[in-house]
């Protein structure tokens, strides 16, 4: 069956992979000083993170409209695709899933909308694994099983430079009571099953990076790996160079999209992985 895949820009899938498979990315919306920008198209990540500390009021984020998703689904069917998997950011953290779900109702059972329970490459790796399977000729049922399997094994960890941006977002309940930014403490977080979990704090960036390595190495054999950062490329490169992990898929480095970055702030460092 000819299958297409739709996701949103929080997936952070590198362009070279998008070119290989029928994966279509819907940009999310970033609002800065009353002006809207399409994530990944109208503003560079480097410029955004550089300017973020001085943007007042803080940027806000939103999803593309139901109509945008409906038009994309219709376009893909007109191109000859018979079925669409639409895989999106955790519905506990974003309204993207609900928007896509509403848009899919017009197409009955030809579009399946899936909650990845993840963000960034925790989502992106599910999309990639599904697209790879479809390219090999997998059935709809097998593709769905692969998505579910990768979702169970996806892990995302990060060290934030400050808790301030997470607190501003209001989307993480435990962050509201913390004063880590005032104490110059750098928090660790994990995204699991759609929830942002607190994993403790560190007082220095150097110790924090070492702890991130321990988190990664404690997971055991790795199937896929991406090093994530928010304008901390040198740290990301050094982090990758200083770990010894063999993976079937070459690890890569991603400067995380601006929509997620507006909630975590600049100078964050982390990783997304799929464990074996």
C-alpha positions in Angstrom: 0.0 0.0 0.0 1.2 3.5 -0.8 1.5 5.2 2.6 2.3 8.8 3.5 3.5 10.2 6.8 2.6 13.5 8.3 4.2 15.0 11.4 4.7 18.5 12.9 7.9 20.5 13.2 8.5 19.5 16.8 9.8 16.2 15.3 13.1 17.7 14.4 13.8 15.2 11.6 16.8 16.3 9.6 16.2 17.4 6.0 18.2 14.6 4.4 15.8 12.0 5.9 12.8 13.9 4.8 14.1 13.8 1.3 14.3 10.0 1.4 10.8 9.2 2.5 7.2 10.5 2.0 7.3 12.4 5.3 5.5 15.8 5.3 6.1 18.3 8.1 3.5 20.8 9.2 5.2 23.9 10.7 3.9 25.0 14.1 3.5 28.7 14.9 5.7 30.9 17.0 4.4 34.3 18.1 6.9 37.0 18.8 5.7 40.5 19.8 2.4 40.0 18.1 3.8 38.6 14.8 3.5 35.0 13.8 6.3 32.9 12.3 6.2 29.4 10.9 8.6 27.2 12.9 11.6 26.2 10.8 10.7 28.5 7.8 10.6 32.1 8.7 13.1 32.3 11.6 16.4 30.6 12.0 17.0 28.6 15.2 20.4 30.3 15.7 19.0 33.8 15.6 16.0 32.8 17.8 18.1 31.4 20.6 20.5 34.3 20.5 17.7 36.8 20.9 15.4 34.8 23.2 16.7 36.2 26.5 15.8 39.7 25.4 12.4 39.0 23.8 9.7 40.7 25.9 7.0 39.5 26.4 8.1 35.9 26.1 7.3 34.2 22.8 4.2 32.0 22.7 3.5 28.9 20.5 0.6 27.5 18.6 -0.4 24.8 16.1 -1.3 25.1 12.5 -5.0 25.3 11.8 -7.3 22.4 11.2 -7.7 23.6 7.6 -3.9 23.4 7.0 -4.0 19.7 8.0 -7.1 19.0 6.0 -5.5 20.6 2.9 -2.3 18.5 3.3 -4.2 15.2 3.8 -6.3 16.0 0.6 -3.2 16.9 -1.4 -1.5 13.6 -0.4 -4.6 11.5 -1.5 -4.7 13.4 -4.8 -1.0 12.5 -5.3 -2.0 8.8 -5.1 -1.3 7.9 -1.5 -3.9 5.5 -0.1 -3.3 5.9 3.6 -1.8 8.4 6.0 -0.2 8.0 9.4 -0.2 11.4 11.1 2.1 11.2 14.1 2.5 14.2 16.5 3.8 15.7 19.7 2.5 14.5 23.0 -1.1 15.6 23.5 -0.4 16.2 27.2 2.0 19.0 26.2 0.5 20.4 23.0 -2.8 20.8 21.1 -1.3 19.6 17.8 -2.7 16.1 18.2 -6.2 17.3 18.8 -6.0 19.6 15.7 -4.8 16.8 13.5 -7.4 14.5 14.9 -10.2 17.0 14.1 -8.8 17.4 10.6 -8.7 13.7 10.0 -12.4 13.2 10.7 -13.2 14.3 7.2 -11.3 11.4 5.7 -12.8 8.6 7.9 -10.4 5.7 8.4 -7.9 6.7 5.7 -6.0 8.9 8.2 -4.8 7.5 11.5 -3.6 10.2 14.0 -1.2 9.0 16.6 0.0 10.5 19.9 3.8 9.9 20.0 3.8 10.7 23.7 7.1 12.5 22.9 8.8 15.6 21.5 11.8 16.3 19.2 13.5 13.1 18.0 11.5 11.0 20.5 8.7 11.7 18.0 11.0 11.9 15.0 12.4 8.4 15.4 8.9 7.0 15.5 8.1 8.6 12.2 11.4 7.5 10.6 11.1 3.9 11.7 7.5 3.8 10.3 8.6 5.4 7.0 11.5 2.9 6.7 9.2 0.0 7.3 6.7 1.2 4.7 9.5 1.6 2.2 10.3 -2.1 2.7 6.7 -3.0 1.9 5.3 -3.4 5.4 1.6 -3.7 5.8 -0.5 -1.1 7.6 -0.7 -3.3 10.7 3.0 -3.9 10.8 3.7 -0.1 10.4 1.4 0.6 13.3 3.1 -2.1 15.4 6.5 -0.6 14.7 5.3 2.9 15.7 4.0 1.5 19.0 7.2 -0.5 19.6 9.5 2.5 19.0 7.3 4.7 21.2 7.8 2.3 24.1 11.6 2.4 23.6 12.0 6.1 23.0 13.8 8.2 25.6 14.5 11.9 25.8 16.8 13.4 28.4 18.0 17.0 28.8 19.9 19.4 31.0 18.5 22.9 30.9 20.6 25.9 31.5 17.8 27.4 33.6 14.3 26.4 34.7 13.0 29.9 33.9 11.5 29.1 30.5 9.8 25.9 31.6 8.3 27.8 34.5 7.0 30.6 32.1 5.4 28.0 29.9 3.1 26.9 32.7 2.9 23.4 31.2 4.9 21.6 33.8 3.3 21.6 37.2 6.3 20.8 39.3 8.3 23.6 37.7 6.0 26.3 39.1 7.3 25.7 42.6 11.0 25.6 41.8 13.5 28.5 42.1 16.3 26.7 40.3 17.1 29.6 38.1 17.5 31.9 41.1 19.9 29.5 42.7 21.9 29.0 39.5 21.0 25.3 39.5 20.7 23.4 36.2 17.8 20.9 36.1 17.7 17.5 34.4 14.4 16.4 32.8 13.2 13.3 31.1 10.2 13.1 28.7 8.4 9.8 29.2 4.9 8.8 28.1 4.0 12.4 27.4 5.1 13.7 30.8 8.1 16.0 31.7 9.8 14.3 34.7 12.3 16.0 37.0 15.5 14.0 37.4 17.3 16.3 39.9 19.7 19.2 39.5 23.4 20.1 39.2 25.3 23.2 40.2 27.8 23.3 37.3 27.5 22.7 33.6 30.6 20.5 33.5 29.1 18.1 36.2 25.8 18.2 34.4 27.3 17.1 31.1 29.0 14.2 32.9 25.6 13.2 34.4 24.0 13.3 31.0 26.6 10.8 29.8 25.8 8.6 32.8 22.1 8.7 31.9 22.8 7.7 28.3 25.2 4.9 29.1 22.9 3.5 31.8 20.3 2.8 29.1 22.2 -0.1 27.7 22.4 -1.0 23.9 21.2 1.8 21.7 19.4 1.5 18.4 19.1 5.2 17.4 20.7 8.4 18.9 20.5 12.1 18.4 22.3 14.7 20.4 20.0 17.7 21.1 20.9 21.2 21.9 19.5 24.8 21.9 22.4 26.8 20.4 25.0 24.8 22.3 26.5 23.1 19.3 30.1 22.9 20.6 28.9 21.2 23.7 26.8 18.8 21.6 29.8 17.9 19.3 32.0 17.4 22.3 29.4 15.2 24.0 29.0 13.0 21.0 32.8 12.7 20.5 33.3 11.7 24.1 30.9 8.7 24.1 31.6 5.3 22.7 28.3 3.8 21.5 27.7 1.7 18.5 24.4 2.2 16.7 23.0 0.7 13.5 22.0 4.3 12.4 24.7 7.0 12.4 24.1 9.4 15.4 23.4 13.0 14.5 23.2 16.4 16.1 20.1 18.6 16.1 19.6 22.2 17.1 16.1 21.8 18.6 13.2 23.6 16.9 12.1 27.0 18.1 8.7 25.9 19.4 10.2 23.5 21.9 13.1 25.9 22.5 10.9 28.7 23.6 9.8 26.5 26.5 13.3 25.2 27.5 15.5 28.2 26.7 18.9 28.5 25.1 22.1 26.5 26.0 20.2 23.3 26.7 21.8 20.0 26.0 20.4 16.5 25.8 19.7 13.4 23.7 17.0 11.4 22.2 17.4 7.7 21.8 15.7 4.4 21.1 16.9 1.6 23.3 17.2 -1.9 22.0 
